[in-house]
Amino acid sequence: MQTSGSLPQPGLTSSYAFGWQQMLKSFLFLFLLVIFLMFAESPASVARDSDWDESLLSPLLHLLALIYTLLVLPVFSYGGDLLFVRAVREEPLEIQAVVQGFRENYLHIVLAHLLTSALIILGFLFLIIPGIILACRLVFVSYLVMDKGLEPIAAIEKSWEMTRGQGFRIFGMGLLAIPIFILGLLCLVVGAFVSVMWIKAAFASLYVATDRQQQAAEDPYIVRE
């Protein structure tokens, strides 16, 4: 169990440093989680990258892939984000949390994913820069839906509020993720998994640190775990 003092201030290097530290504490669990998440994403990737043009089943296969991407994959992704937040906080980790969205919050997860994706895509259509801004400012949406139980619109508004003044920091974290992932690829398959774990743990660390910083600002006397 952690106190708020054990977390670093929100920052690029501090988030990656703390994310690495917390990742190592739950290494095996998070390693298996990332393998599962990559496996869960494979049906959509295969359908997207394969050439079905000559198949009579092409329209059906593309439709099934779209349904899976929009209605199933977000549950796994959001559940994975929740588990990384719990790992950062050193809370108990249970693999069933990755699928709990099918039983709880399912509609909120799907709608939040659709709204966030639509806003970011729309932003990229307007000269790219608005899309980058939106991607950075809405980076906490999945955490807020799963961790706080917020509805989609409330999660988007809260993420926008929490990331105020942090746009360049989040953008920098995204840029740093690129060489980290490339370095992981150079270390063969295991390295790629570890790099994804580190990146996810870093962003979860930024969310947890920002959340506790805001809680302390609202009530400096509140007792937090």
N, C-alpha and C positions, 0 to 999 in steps of 0.2 A: 504494500500500500504506500502511495507516494503523497508527499505534501507538495504544495504549490512551489515551495522553495527549491525543490529538486529539479524543476524544469528550467531550461534556459529561456532567456528572452527570445521572442520571435525573431528569427534572422536566417540568412542563407546558410552560412557556415555552421551556426549553432544547430540548425535543424538537421543538417546532414550528419553532424557529429553525434548529436543525441539520437538520431534515427539509427545510426550504425551501432551505437551502444545498446539500444533497446532491441534491435534486430538480433544481435548476438545472444541475448538472454533467452529469446524464444526461437532460436535458429531453426531447429528441426520442424517445429509446427509451421512457421511461416514459409519455410522451404516447400513443404508439402502443400501448403495453401496456394502458393504461386504456381506450382505444377498443376494443381486442380483448376485454377483460374485460366491458365493457358490452354488446358485441355477443353475447358468449357467454351472457350472462344473459338476453338478449331472448326466446329461445324459452319459457323458464319464465314470464317476465313477461307475454307475449302470451297464453299459455294461462290464466294466473291471472286476467287482467283482462278477457278476452273472454267474451262471452255465448254459450255453446255449448248452452244449455238446449233449444233447438229443433232441434238437430242429432242425427241418429241416431248420429253418431260421437262424441257428447259423452263417454260413459264411456271410450272408447278414448283420446281426445285428453287427457283429464285423467289417465289412467293413464300415458301416454307422458310428459306433463309432469312427473308425480311421479317417474318413473324417472330422467328427465334431471336433475331437481333434486337427487335423492339420490345418484345414481351417476356423474354426469358433471360437473356444475357444480362440486362441491367440488375436483376435480382442477385446474381452471382457477384457482379462487380461491386454493388453497394454493400453486400454482405462481407466481401473481402475487405473493403475500406473500413467497415466497423471493426473487424478483427485486428487490423493494423492499429487502429486507435486504442483498442483494448490492450494490445501488446505494448504500446508506448506507455500506457498508464500502469502496466504490470497487473492488469486485471485477469481473472480466469479466462482461459481461451477454450472454447468449445466449437468443434468443427461444424456443428449443426447451425451455428449462427450464419454461415454462408448461404444457407437456404431458408432462413427464417422469414425472409421477405415473401415467400410464397404463402405463408400462414398469416403474417402480420405486415401491415403497411404496403401490401402489394400495389394497390392503385397509386399510392403516393410515390412509390419508387418509379413506376413506369411513367407517370405524368411528369415527375421531376426530371427524369432522364430526357423525355421528349422535349419539354420546355427548354431545358438547358442546351440541348443539342441544337434545337431550332434557333435559339438566340445567337449561339456562337456561329452557326452556319450563316445566318443572316448577316452577322457582323463581318464575316470574311467576304461576303459578297460586296460589302461597301469598303473596298480598297484595303482589305486585309487587317489594317491596324485596329479597327473597332472589334474585329473578331478576336484578336490577341488580347485586347483589353477585357472583353467579356470572358474569355477563357480563364484569364488570371483572376478576375473578380468573382467568378462563380465556382472556383475550385473547391470550396467547402460545402457545396450543396449536398453531395452524397453523405458526408459526415453528419450534417445537420438533420437530414431525413432519418438516418439510422440511429444516431447517437441521441438526438434531442426529440425525435418523433415529430418534427415539424412537417406541415403540409407543404406542397411544392412551392407555391407563391411565397409563403413565409420563409422557406429555406433559401430561396433566391434572394429575397430582401435581406435576410440575416447575413448571408455570405457576402453580399455587397457591402453591408455595414462593417463586418469583421475585417474585410480586406482593404478598407479605406487606408490609403497611405502605404500599402504593401504591394502595390502593383509591380513595381520594378523588382522587388525582392522575389516575388513569385515567378516573374518572367525569368529572372536570373537562375532560380532553382530549376526551371524547365530547361533552360539552356545547358546548365551543368549536367542535367540528366542525360544529355546526348552523348558526351564523351564517356560518362560512367557506363552507359549501356554498351557503347562500342568497345570499351576496355573489357567489359564482361564477355562480349562475343569473342574477343581475342583469346579469352581463357576457356574457350570451348563451351559446351552446353551448361555445365554447372555454373560457370562464371556469369552467363546470361541470366540465370535464375537469381543468383545472388545480387546482381545489379538491379534487377526489378524489385527485389525485396528491399534493398537499400533506398531506392527512390521512393517507394510507397511508404516506408517507415519515416523518411524525411518529411514528406508532405503531411503525414499523420502527426508528426511531432510539431510541425508548424501550426496545425489546427489546434492541437491540445494546448500548446503554449499561448496562442492567441486567445483561446476560449478562457483560460484561467486568468490571463492578464485582464480581460474585460470583466470577469467576475470580481477580481480584486478591486478594479476601478469603481465598480458599482457598489461594492460593500467590502471594504478592507478588513472587516472583522469577521467575515464569513469563514466558517471552518470547512475546509475542503479536504477530500481524501487525496 
